[in-house]
Amino acid sequence: GQYRYDFGDTAGMTPLLKMHTLGHGFIPEPIHAGGLRYHGMSPLVSHCYHEGLIGAMSVRQLDAFEAGVMFARAEGIVPASESNHAIAGALREARQAAEDGSSPVIVIGVSGSGQLDLPAYSEFLAGDMADS
């Protein structure tokens, strides 16, 4: 998205916020991405990215859920679907570091339990989830 001022809601009723946005009229694909179905990014996160303090990467939906299942089997915690994207990104970074012979510190935030996402996990495990 573009780094610009946009409304925080689709109706255009909120104050304008400077953020990375796809536009407040954006309607995402009907996939299961939990809280990620929002047109913009937090103004604080957007500013940090704009200033080069943090990076970003995209993760396909099936890769995210595969990472979530791996995490659940290893840690005994079913992560929220939003957290699966961070877990998949961390796995990607760790694999790249192993290839490079480097040892970076990788920190992720697991923001919630996947209890409300169990139907999506069932869909993934049954092989019925669409990728995006």
Buried (B, 14 or more C-beta within 10 A) or exposed (E): BEBBEBBBEBEEEEEEBBBBBBBBEBEEEEBBBBEBEBBBBBBEBBBBBEEEEEEEEEBEBBBBBBBBBBBBEEEEEBBBBBBBBBBBBBBBBEEEEEEEEEEEEEEBEBEBEBEEBEEBBEBBEEEEBEEB
